[in-house]
Amino acid sequence: MGSVKTDGTLWMWGRNSSGELGQGNTTIQSSPVQVGALTDWSDLVCGQAFTLALKTDGTMWGFGKNNVGMLGQNNTT
């Protein structure tokens, strides 16, 4: 799960078994934790084991499992 706050920060929480919370680890987060210190996030979509987040400059960022290419990187790494 996740949300973008009105100040543009990105917050995530949940199972995190594939690193989908963008924390660089697989630690379960039972309460919201901020993803980095950036304040230019605008939207996000959370999948079962991945997250796609959109920044205000139009770039999209992906976190987590990519076994069938769901991060949009044209690979399955």
Protein Blocks (a to p, Z undefined) as FASTA:
>chain_A
ZZddfkopacdedjklnopnonopabdcfbdcdehjbfkbfbdcddfkbccdddfkopac
dedjfklopnonopaZZ
